[in-house]
Amino acid sequence: MAKYLLVYHGGKPAADPSQVKAIMDAWGAWFGSLGAAVIDGGNPVGSSSTVLADGSLVSGGGANPVSGYSLISASSLEDAHAKARGCPLLKAGGTIEIAEALDM
């Protein structure tokens, strides 16, 4: 099995505590459905910055900054895609970038 990095972008933050619970429950159910495929459930991230080629630092993370990540195992990109399609972030308007993590 290969490892795939799921990089989350966007999504809408919860407005009240009941929404936070519902969102956390949805993420828990999704991770539960993935079972042993979850290598590292990851975390949401704070605001990002970008280090440019000249070494300078720019705040904001670009046009579509990262909002979190997870690491999963999957047999192929298609399998990783199938697993990612159930992510609650998609229903909140976010997107997921998928990249195979290569062993070096």
Order of alpha helices (4+ residues) and beta strands (2+ residues): beta-alpha-beta-beta-beta-beta-alpha-alpha-beta
